[in-house]
Amino acid sequence: MPSKYIKKPIVVEAVQWTGNNRGEIFKFVGSMCYFSVHKGNTPELLHIKTLEGEMLASIGDYIIKGIKDEFYPCKPDIFKLTYDKHG
């Protein structure tokens, strides 16, 4: 039978990808990310190297630094349900 667990409270650092803050994202994530542009009018893509492999971040996603200094994207609705601003 499954047991119930509660998530431990931790403080994380995060930056929201706006599509216009490339420098801020690169300063935060460093070599664990890169940007690419596709042909046409599509926005620039943000690639994040995570522990599970490479993930794409969409504009509006939050980039979170985890407890093992790893980075990963999180959709804004999930981020707002999971995290409150600290300090």
C-alpha positions, -999 to 999 in steps of 0.1 A, spaced: 0 0 0 14 35 -9 25 58 19 20 95 20 49 119 20 52 157 23 78 176 3 106 191 25 107 228 25 137 241 5 147 275 -9 156 275 -46 169 302 -69 150 307 -101 149 331 -131 120 334 -155 129 332 -192 112 362 -209 128 358 -243 146 391 -237 169 382 -207 194 361 -224 223 376 -205 206 371 -171 199 335 -180 234 328 -191 249 344 -160 226 322 -138 230 289 -157 263 293 -174 275 264 -196 245 243 -186 225 262 -213 227 274 -248 204 293 -272 194 285 -307 173 302 -334 151 284 -359 141 298 -393 110 319 -395 94 340 -369 98 315 -340 113 328 -308 148 319 -297 150 285 -280 166 280 -246 182 246 -241 189 235 -205 213 206 -198 195 188 -169 204 156 -149 179 138 -171 192 151 -204 186 183 -225 153 201 -221 138 230 -239 125 260 -220 96 280 -234 93 317 -229 76 322 -196 92 291 -180 112 295 -148 147 281 -147 153 266 -113 186 258 -96 180 226 -77 195 213 -44 224 196 -63 232 227 -82 214 213 -113 192 234 -135 158 226 -150 129 244 -166 95 246 -149 62 258 -164 48 290 -148 16 274 -136 34 246 -118 60 270 -104 33 293 -89 16 263 -73 48 249 -59 69 280 -48 63 312 -29 87 341 -31 111 339 -1 127 370 14 
